[in-house]
Amino acid sequence: MAEKPKPICQTYGTRSNEKAMKKIIHHLRKQPDEVKRHVLHIIIFVAGVILVLLWVYSLGTNLANPDTRVEISEDLKPFSTLKDSIPDLW
């Protein structure tokens, strides 16, 4: 008999990863709701930290660009005019 061809998308070790994930999920399902809620909060916190770090990294690379600095200074010119006119009001 001919051997079944493996699917193209299947990679080495996928079945062991699937088994490990199923084991973790089944273990979590057996836990009380309080434990599930704690795990949920931890996952959300970690995901939020990762997003903030990516945002800060991208913000730093954007602000380092000289063209961006020129655009920022041009955008802030109306505010400097407003700031200069405030002492005249007092």
N, C-alpha and C positions, 0 to 999 in steps of 0.2 A: 504494500500500500504506500501511496505517496504521502509525504508529510504535508500537513497544512501550512500554507504560507503565513508568515507573521504579518500582522497589519503594519502599514508604514509608520503610523504614529506611535507605535509601541516602542519604548526605549528600554534599555537594560535596567533591571531593578524596579520596574514600575509595579509589578505585582507585590513585591515586598513593601513598597511605599503605600499601596492601597490597603494592604493588610494592617499596617501600622496605623494608618488614618482611621480605618474602621474600628480598630481596637480602642483608640483614643476616644472616638465619637461614642462608642457603646459604653465606655467607662464613664464619660461625662453624662450620658443620658441617665445613668443609674444614680447620679449624685442628687442631693436635695436641691430645691430651687435656689436657696441662698448661695450655694457653691457655684451654681451655673451663673448667677447674677455677678458674683465676684469675678469669674473668668471673663464674662462679657465686659465688665468695666476695665479689666486689665488689658484686654485686646483693644478696646476702643482707645484707651489712654496711649498705648504703644503706637497705634496707627496715627493718632493725633500728633504725637511727638515726631514721628517720621515725616508727616506732612509739614509741620512747622520747620523742621530742619531743612527739608527740600526747598521750602519757600525762602528761608533766610539765605541759603546757599545761592539760589537763583537771583535773589535781590542783590546780594553782594557782587555777583558777576555783572549784573546790569548796571549798578552804580559805578563800577570801576571803568566802564566804557566812557571815553572822553565826550562822545557825541551826546550821551545821556546827560552828562553834567551840564553841557551847554543848554540842552532843552530844559532842564530843571531850573537853571538860573533865569532863563527867559520866562518860564511859567511863574516864577516868584516875583517878577518885577512889579506887577500891580500891587502885591502885598507890601513891598517895600515903600511904594508911594503912599499907600494907606497908612503905614506905620509912621512915615515922616510927617503926615498931616495931622496925626492924633495930638501931638503937643500943642498945636495951634488952637485946638478946640478948648483947651483948659485955660 
